[in-house]
Amino acid sequence: MARTVRDTNLETRTARSRLNVRHKPYWRKIDQGCHIGYYKGKRAGSWVARYFLGKGKYAEQKLGTADDVQDADGVAILSFAQAQAKARAWFTEQARKSAGLEADGLYTVANVMRDYLSWFAAQRRGLRATTYSVEAHILPALGNVETEKLTTARIRQWHEGMAASPARLRTGPDKPQKFRPASSAAGKRRSRRATANRVLTILKAALSHAWREGKVASDEAWRRVKPFRDADAAKVRYFSTDECRRLVNACEPDFRRLVTAALLTGCRYGELTVMRCSDFNPDTQAIFVRTSKSGRSRHVPLNEEGIACFTRDTAGRKGDEVMFLRADGKLWGVSHQRRRLESAAEIAGIDNVSFHMLRHSYGSTLAMEGVPMGVIAHVLGHADTRMTERHYAAFAPSYIADTIRTNLPQLGIVEADSVTPLRQRR
């Protein structure tokens, strides 16, 4: 049930008795576009509700008599809290009408997800992964739930249950779902909580979209559900300069161009595979990312090596040509990079690789050189610095660390040896 709004001027008959008699109601906002009003008459007051229809227009509804003289009965005579409950039911009815549903029609979480994925396909990238999360985690548990009956407790129970359940494994069609064996290890528990947080973000984004479209009367139920804390504090893996060289040299020529561009720009695989030759501007010495994961475009400045790379890759080609193609002239597919990168990494002697690590290497290198988080966030296409700081703040030069290393004296308690590690552990 939605939280009852408090108002010291309206919630008691004593407070309302001090208000002046007037023709216009005393309005109190209880949700976006939803207001409850108290009309102060000469003898007694009454409750009204209004719902914003758009373009400066409202729909109004009489709710009942206020309990100024007689005690509330919840039907004809209403307290402030009872008037709010009755108003919210009417607001839901108005939201359904605005959504094109009949008054007794059902708008379920499944309807919400359908509308959201349709919008997402036109406005965002990453539809495949989002659709998988919806179908695997949201629809089976919440799909049949009416949005007006979706409570904070119900969402929180679902969120916590998902974190406690074992991870899903790839399963063939028409076969029982397989799961990874449950583990009590802290790393596995953090990973499950991180997954639950990502799916919760999708659910809340979809419900908020429906609320903004006027199809849901209130956003309070899911707004009060918080993600697990410290669940996404994963260690960022990046390539050293030597590993970057070995990896690039181990790649096949067509894939080498793609890997080189990723290391020099921090662009995602999906951003590079749709890039056109005209997106490189030699005058501004930058590349233009038309559509990113967030739906925002951005410009990424290039250093001398990057300018030389993109000049070579676009020389003598038409502006509307796709910049990076496979050796057979076809486009790079969604997962074509996976085996290519694993094969190159094996030749280069590098373990645990992914294409996204090229992007992490770009961001980590900039952070270690002291580039401000805001600048890194801009070139990586992050909406703000929160994601950037979560991944790369630890690599930035630290005043505290530098001060300790400068001022803590050498105690002479560690014996020197002649062993040189092959690779510094990160």
C-alpha positions in Angstrom: 0.0 0.0 0.0 1.3 3.5 -0.8 2.5 5.7 2.0 0.0 8.1 3.4 1.1 11.7 2.9 1.2 13.9 6.0 0.0 17.5 6.0 -0.3 19.4 9.3 -3.1 21.7 7.9 -5.3 18.9 6.6 -4.8 15.7 8.6 -6.9 16.6 11.7 -10.2 18.3 12.1 -8.7 20.7 14.6 -6.1 21.9 12.0 -8.8 22.2 9.3 -11.0 24.3 11.6 -8.4 27.0 11.5 -8.5 27.3 7.7 -10.4 30.1 6.1 -13.6 29.4 4.2 -13.0 29.8 0.5 -14.4 28.7 -2.9 -11.1 27.0 -4.0 -9.9 23.8 -2.3 -6.7 23.6 -0.3 -4.7 21.3 -2.6 -2.0 18.8 -1.4 0.2 17.0 -3.9 0.4 13.2 -3.1 2.2 12.1 -6.3 3.3 13.4 -9.6 0.2 14.9 -11.3 -2.0 13.7 -8.5 -3.5 16.0 -5.9 -6.0 15.7 -3.1 -8.0 18.8 -2.1 -10.0 20.0 0.9 -12.9 22.3 0.3 -13.7 24.4 3.4 -17.4 25.2 3.5 -19.3 27.3 6.1 -20.6 24.2 7.9 -18.4 21.3 6.9 -15.7 20.4 4.5 -15.4 17.9 1.7 -12.6 16.0 -0.1 -11.9 16.2 -3.9 -9.2 14.8 -6.1 -7.7 16.0 -9.3 -5.5 14.2 -11.9 -3.3 16.0 -14.5 -4.2 15.1 -18.0 -1.6 17.2 -19.8 -1.6 20.5 -21.6 -2.8 22.3 -18.5 -6.0 20.2 -18.1 -7.1 18.3 -15.0 -9.8 15.7 -14.3 -11.6 16.2 -10.9 -13.6 13.9 -8.7 -15.6 14.4 -5.5 -14.5 11.9 -2.9 -16.8 12.4 0.1 -17.5 14.5 3.2 -14.6 15.3 5.6 -14.9 14.1 9.2 -15.1 17.7 10.5 -18.3 17.1 12.4 -19.1 13.4 12.4 -16.6 10.5 12.8 -15.3 8.9 9.6 -17.0 5.8 8.4 -14.7 5.1 5.4 -17.6 5.4 2.9 -19.4 8.7 3.0 -17.5 10.5 5.7 -13.7 10.3 5.2 -10.6 11.1 7.2 -7.6 12.5 5.5 -6.0 9.1 5.2 -9.2 7.5 3.9 -9.6 10.2 1.4 -6.1 9.6 0.1 -6.8 5.9 -0.3 -10.0 6.6 -2.3 -8.1 9.2 -4.4 -5.4 6.7 -5.3 -7.9 4.2 -6.5 -9.4 6.9 -8.7 -5.9 8.0 -9.9 -5.2 4.4 -11.0 -8.4 4.3 -13.0 -7.4 7.6 -14.7 -4.0 6.2 -15.5 -5.5 3.2 -17.1 -7.8 5.3 -19.2 -4.8 7.4 -20.3 -3.0 4.1 -21.3 -6.0 3.1 -23.5 -7.3 0.5 -21.1 -10.8 0.0 -19.9 -11.6 0.9 -16.3 -11.5 -2.8 -15.4 -8.6 -3.7 -17.6 -5.4 -5.2 -16.2 -2.0 -3.5 -16.6 0.5 -6.1 -15.4 4.2 -6.1 -15.1 4.3 -8.1 -18.3 2.5 -5.2 -20.1 5.1 -2.8 -18.5 8.0 -4.9 -19.8 6.5 -5.2 -23.3 6.1 -1.4 -23.6 9.5 -0.8 -22.1 11.3 -3.2 -24.5 9.6 -1.6 -27.4 10.8 1.8 -26.3 14.3 0.4 -25.5 14.7 -1.1 -28.9 14.4 2.4 -30.5 16.3 4.4 -27.8 19.1 2.2 -26.4 21.7 -0.5 -27.3 22.0 -3.8 -25.6 18.4 -5.0 -26.3 19.5 -8.7 -26.4 20.9 -8.8 -22.9 18.0 -6.7 -21.5 15.4 -9.0 -23.1 17.2 -12.0 -21.6 17.1 -10.6 -18.1 13.4 -9.7 -18.5 12.5 -13.2 -19.7 14.7 -15.1 -17.3 14.2 -13.1 -14.1 11.3 -10.7 -14.2 8.5 -12.3 -16.1 8.4 -15.7 -14.4 8.2 -14.1 -10.9 6.3 -10.9 -11.5 4.8 -10.9 -15.0 1.2 -11.6 -13.9 1.2 -9.1 -11.0 -1.0 -6.0 -11.6 1.0 -2.9 -11.2 -1.4 -1.4 -8.7 -0.8 -4.5 -6.5 3.0 -4.4 -6.8 4.1 -3.5 -3.4 7.5 -2.6 -2.0 7.6 -5.8 0.1 6.8 -7.9 -3.0 9.6 -6.3 -5.0 12.1 -6.6 -2.1 11.3 -10.2 -1.6 11.8 -10.9 -5.3 15.1 -9.0 -5.3 16.5 -10.9 -2.2 15.3 -14.2 -3.5 17.1 -13.7 -6.8 20.3 -13.0 -4.9 19.9 -16.1 -2.9 19.3 -18.4 -5.8 22.0 -20.2 -7.8 23.2 -18.8 -11.1 21.6 -20.0 -14.3 23.6 -22.1 -16.8 23.1 -22.2 -20.6 20.4 -24.7 -21.3 19.2 -26.2 -24.5 15.7 -25.3 -25.8 12.8 -27.3 -24.3 15.0 -28.6 -21.6 14.8 -28.1 -17.8 16.8 -25.0 -16.7 20.3 -25.9 -15.3 21.9 -24.0 -12.4 25.4 -23.6 -11.2 26.0 -25.4 -7.8 25.3 -23.2 -4.9 28.3 -21.7 -3.1 28.8 -19.9 0.2 32.0 -18.2 -1.0 32.0 -14.4 -0.5 32.9 -13.8 -4.2 30.0 -15.9 -5.5 27.6 -14.2 -3.1 28.7 -10.8 -4.2 28.3 -11.9 -7.9 24.7 -13.0 -7.3 23.9 -9.8 -5.5 25.5 -7.8 -8.4 23.3 -9.7 -10.9 20.2 -9.1 -8.7 21.0 -5.4 -8.7 21.3 -5.2 -12.5 18.0 -6.9 -13.0 16.4 -4.6 -10.3 17.7 -1.6 -12.3 15.9 -3.0 -15.4 12.6 -3.5 -13.5 12.7 0.0 -11.9 13.6 1.6 -15.3 10.6 -0.1 -17.0 8.2 0.8 -14.2 9.4 4.4 -14.1 8.9 4.5 -17.9 5.3 3.3 -17.5 4.8 5.9 -14.7 6.2 8.8 -16.9 3.9 7.6 -19.7 0.9 8.0 -17.3 0.1 4.2 -17.3 0.9 3.8 -13.6 -0.4 6.1 -11.0 2.5 6.1 -8.5 6.2 5.2 -8.5 6.5 4.8 -4.7 6.4 1.0 -4.5 9.7 0.4 -6.4 11.3 3.7 -5.6 11.7 2.6 -2.0 13.5 -0.7 -2.9 17.3 -0.2 -2.7 20.0 -2.3 -4.3 22.5 -4.3 -2.3 25.4 -2.2 -1.1 29.0 -3.0 -2.2 27.8 -5.7 -4.6 29.5 -4.2 -7.7 33.0 -3.6 -6.1 34.6 -6.1 -8.5 38.3 -5.8 -9.3 39.0 -4.2 -12.6 41.3 -6.3 -14.9 43.3 -4.3 -17.5 46.2 -5.0 -19.8 49.6 -3.7 -19.2 51.4 -1.9 -22.1 53.5 -5.0 -22.8 50.3 -7.1 -22.9 48.6 -4.7 -25.2 51.5 -5.0 -27.7 51.6 -8.8 -27.5 47.9 -9.1 -27.9 47.7 -6.8 -30.9 50.6 -8.7 -32.6 48.9 -12.0 -32.0 45.6 -10.9 -33.7 44.7 -11.7 -37.3 45.0 -8.6 -39.5 41.2 -7.8 -39.7 40.7 -8.3 -36.0 43.9 -6.5 -35.2 42.4 -3.2 -36.6 39.4 -3.6 -34.3 41.5 -4.4 -31.2 43.8 -1.5 -31.9 40.9 1.0 -32.2 39.4 -0.2 -28.9 42.7 0.3 -27.1 43.2 3.8 -28.5 39.6 5.0 -28.0 38.0 3.0 -25.2 35.0 2.3 -27.4 32.8 -0.7 -26.9 32.7 -3.6 -29.4 29.2 -2.6 -30.5 30.2 1.0 -31.0 33.2 0.1 -33.2 31.4 -2.4 -35.4 28.8 0.2 -36.6 31.3 3.0 -37.0 31.4 4.7 -40.5 34.5 6.1 -42.2 33.0 9.6 -41.9 32.9 9.3 -38.1 36.7 10.0 -38.2 37.4 13.7 -38.5 41.0 14.5 -39.3 40.4 18.2 -38.7 39.2 17.8 -35.2 41.5 14.8 -34.7 38.6 12.9 -33.1 36.1 10.1 -33.8 32.4 10.4 -33.4 30.4 7.7 -31.6 26.9 8.1 -33.0 25.0 5.7 -30.7 26.3 4.3 -27.4 24.9 1.9 -24.9 23.1 4.8 -23.2 21.8 6.3 -26.4 24.0 9.3 -26.2 26.5 10.4 -28.9 30.0 11.6 -28.0 33.3 12.7 -29.5 36.6 10.9 -28.5 39.8 12.8 -29.1 42.8 10.9 -30.5 46.5 11.0 -29.8 49.1 10.9 -32.5 49.0 7.1 -32.6 45.2 7.1 -32.8 45.2 9.7 -35.7 47.6 7.5 -37.6 45.5 4.4 -37.0 42.2 5.9 -38.2 43.9 7.8 -41.1 45.2 4.4 -42.3 41.8 2.7 -41.8 39.8 5.3 -43.7 42.2 6.2 -46.5 40.6 6.2 -50.0 37.2 5.0 -48.6 33.8 6.5 -48.9 32.3 8.2 -45.9 29.3 5.9 -45.6 31.4 2.7 -45.6 31.5 0.7 -42.4 35.0 1.3 -41.0 35.8 -2.1 -39.6 34.9 -5.2 -41.7 36.0 -8.9 -41.5 38.5 -10.2 -44.0 35.6 -11.6 -46.1 34.0 -8.2 -46.4 31.1 -9.0 -44.0 30.1 -7.1 -40.9 31.3 -8.2 -37.4 28.5 -10.0 -35.6 27.4 -9.8 -32.0 29.8 -12.5 -30.7 32.4 -12.8 -33.5 35.1 -11.2 -31.3 35.0 -13.8 -28.5 36.9 -16.7 -30.1 39.2 -14.4 -32.0 40.3 -12.7 -28.8 40.7 -15.9 -26.9 42.8 -17.4 -29.6 45.0 -14.2 -29.7 45.3 -14.2 -25.9 46.4 -17.8 -25.9 49.2 -17.0 -28.4 50.2 -13.9 -26.4 50.2 -15.8 -23.1 47.4 -13.8 -21.4 44.7 -15.4 -19.3 41.1 -14.4 -18.6 40.4 -12.0 -21.4 37.3 -10.2 -22.7 36.9 -7.4 -25.3 35.6 -5.1 -22.5 39.0 -5.3 -20.9 40.3 -3.2 -23.8 38.0 -0.5 -22.7 39.1 -1.0 -19.1 42.7 -0.7 -20.2 42.0 2.7 -21.8 40.2 4.0 -18.8 42.7 2.7 -16.3 45.6 4.2 -18.2 44.0 7.6 -18.3 43.3 7.4 -14.5 46.9 6.4 -13.7 48.1 9.4 -15.7 46.0 11.7 -13.5 43.2 12.5 -15.9 40.2 13.9 -14.0 37.3 11.5 -13.6 34.9 13.9 -15.4 37.0 13.8 -18.5 37.3 10.0 -18.4 33.5 9.7 -17.9 32.9 11.9 -21.0 35.2 10.0 -23.4 33.8 6.6 -22.2 30.2 7.8 -22.6 29.2 7.4 -18.9 26.2 9.5 -17.9 28.1 10.9 -14.8 31.2 10.1 -12.8 29.7 7.5 -10.5 30.4 4.6 -12.8 33.8 6.0 -13.7 34.8 6.4 -10.1 33.6 3.0 -9.2 35.9 1.4 -11.8 38.9 3.7 -12.0 39.2 5.9 -8.9 41.6 3.4 -7.3 44.0 3.9 -10.2 44.2 7.7 -9.9 47.3 9.2 -8.2 46.5 9.4 -4.5 47.7 12.3 -2.3 47.4 10.0 0.7 49.4 7.2 -0.9 52.0 9.5 -2.2 52.4 11.2 1.2 52.8 7.9 3.0 55.4 6.6 0.5 57.4 9.9 0.8 57.4 10.2 4.6 57.4 6.7 6.0 61.0 5.9 6.8 62.8 2.7 5.6 63.0 0.4 8.6 65.6 -1.9 7.1 63.6 -5.0 8.2 63.1 -6.6 4.7 66.0 -8.5 3.3 66.8 -7.7 -0.4 67.0 -10.6 -2.8 67.8 -11.0 -6.5 64.5 -12.5 -7.6 62.7 -10.4 -10.2 59.1 -11.3 -10.8 58.1 -12.0 -14.4 54.9 -9.9 -14.0 53.7 -7.6 -11.3 50.5 -8.8 -9.7 47.5 -6.4 -10.1 
